């Protein structure tokens, strides 16, 4: 409960997503999912986009406003490895920390904002 969008064991393309007033994660990606997302806006949430448990997120053009932790990647379930997030054109507006690495088991690649 509390996530805006939650994926498990999925391959998904997201475009033009807005999530507001989310009590936990705006976009939660777990259990070996692969998500390609573009034009994402998340406002008023604890977490913005999270990759966990062997998942990969490719995030192109995203904005975060009043989000405590905009980007996070970690291991939640011990039989998986960490999450991977590739970022391009991501902006943090009036949010808390930049990036969160709960257990130092993730890859974060930041691209050129152009």
Secondary structure, DSSP 8 states (H G I E B T S, - for coil): ---SEEEES-EEEEEEEEEEEEEEEEEEEESS-EEEEEEEEEEEEEEEEEEESS-EEEEEEEEEEEEEEEEEEE--STTS---EEEEEEEEEES-SEEEEESSS--EEEE----
